[in-house]
């Protein structure tokens, strides 16, 4: 459960409608996740374990966002289809792009190799001070998000042609955001439907 949150901030390019009129398919990329722990918590896990936790969380966010859009596609009449994330991730691997490589690629590069008209990317910065170091280790092993004091997230849409930023949605929550990616994505997306630009309603 999200205890408090800041009002979402939304940017939409002035030429969004004209540039995206021909868009048919959009890919949802694995989320870029950065988890910050207290120094004493970092002593209880390795950097590699933390990186693996970030990757699991990033893939979990991607999966939950894809499911979220599919569940609501009938209600909100999206004007684009969303590429199956299994295809997205398979194409990334076929092009030797691992999770850690995604942020080093331009959005137009990624859109081109995925064969889509635009890409949706998510960035999540989690400040995660824990009272019990053992809980951190368990969260790393089982891939859960855990109790988080602050999460800053942003969703962006970039056009495939030149990688131009067409839309950006910023959201920040404080307090406990739950123990899994379902709660995190639900909190992030709660106010997104009426702001999402490919919404035909």
N, C-alpha and C positions, 0 to 999 in steps of 0.2 A: 504494500500500500504506500502510495506517495503521500507524505505528510504535507509538504508545502512545495509550491512551484512558482516560478516566475512566468509572467505572461509570454507566450511564444512570440517570436519576432519572425516576420516573413518578408522575404524579398522576392519580387517577380520582375523579370526583365520587361521593359516597355514593349519590346518586339517579340515577346513570347509567343503570342498567337500566330503571328505570321511565320516565325521560324519553325514552329512545331506543327503547323497545319498538316503536314504530310507524314508526321510520325505515326508509326504503326506498332512497333515493338520496342519495349524498354527493358533493360537488364538491371537487376538489383545486385550490386556487388557485395561481397562479404564486408561487414562493417570494420572500420579501423578503430581498434580499441586500445586505450592506454589506461592502465590501472596503476594508481599511485598508492603505495603502502607506507606506513610508518617505518622508520629505520629498524626498530626492534622486531617488526613483523617480517621485514625483508631477511632478517637473519635466520628465519625459520624455514624459508624456501629458497630454491636456487633461482637465478635469473632465467634459466631455461624453463623451469616450471611456471614462472610468471608469464613468460612469452606464450607458453602452451595454453595457459588459462585465457590470455587475451585472444588467442586464435579461436579457441572453443567458443568464447563469448561472441566474437565477431561473426563466426559462422552461425551461431544460434540466433543472433539478431537478424541476420540475412534470412534464415529459414522462417522465423516468426513474422517478419515483415511481408515476405512473399505470401504466407498463409493468410495474413491479415488482409492483404489486398484481394486475394482470391475470394475470401468469405464475403467481402463487401462489394464485389464487382457488380452483382445484380442490383444492389440498392443504389450505388452511386454512378452506374453507367459510365465507366471509364472509357475514354476514347482511344486508349491504347491497350495492347495486351502485354503481359509481363512474361518475359522469357523464363522458362522453367529453370530454377536455380541449379538443378543437377546438370543441365546443359551448360549453364554459365560457368560452373566450377570445373566441369570436364574440359571445356574449351580453354580455360585459364591454364590448367595443368598440361594440356596438349601443346600449349605455347610456352611451356617451361616457366610459367608465372606462379610462384608459390605465394602463400598468404603474405609473407613478409616482403614480397616484391611489389605488391599492388600499389602501395602509396608512391612508389618511384616511377610509375607509369603515368603518362598523361591520359586524360579522360578520352580524348579522341583516339588514342592508340587502343585503349581498352574497348571502346565502342566498335572500332573497326574490326578487331579480331573476334569480337562477339557477334558481329553482324547485326547490330541493333541501331536504332535511330537516336537513342540517348541512354545514358546510364544514371541510375540512382545510387548515390553513395552516402554512407552514414559514418559519422565520426562520433565516438563516445569517449569522453574523458572522465574516468571514475576515481574520485578520491575516496579511498576505502580504509579508513582507520578501523581496526578490529580490536576488540577487547581481549580476544583469545587467539593466540597464534595458532593453536591446533585447528581452529575453525578455518583459518586461511588455508592451511595445508589440505584440509578436507575439500574445501571449495575448489582448489587447484586440481585435485585428483578427480573430482566428479564434475568439473566444468560448470559449476554454478556461479552466479554473480555474487551472492552473499550480501550482507548488510552493508549499505553504502551511505555515507553521509552527504555526498554531493555528486551529482551526475550532470555533466554538460554535454548535450548532444546536438548534432546538426544533421539535417538531411539535405542533400543537394541534387539537382538535376542538371546535367551538362549535355549540351547538344553534341552529336557525333561529328558534325561537319568540321567545326573548329575547336570543339571542346569548351565553347562559351558557357558560362554560368547562366542558366535560365531561371532557376528558382532555388531558394534557400530557406530552410525552416530551422530556427534555433530554439532550443528548449532547455531549461535548467530546472532540476528538482533537488530539494534538500530534504533530509530526513531519510527514513528507511524506504528504499525503492523495491523491497522484496528480495526474494532469494533465487529468482530464476529469470530467464530472458522473456518469458511470457509476460510477467509483471512489468518488466522494463519497457518492452515494446508497447504494451497496452497503455502505460503511462505516457510514453512518447507520442503515440498516435491518437490519443483520445480526442485532441482538438484538430487533428490533421485533415479529416475528410473534407470539411467545407473549405479548407485552404488549398487542398491538393489541386494543382492546375489542370490535370487531365480529367478532372471531374466534370461530367456533362450535365450535372444537376444544378 
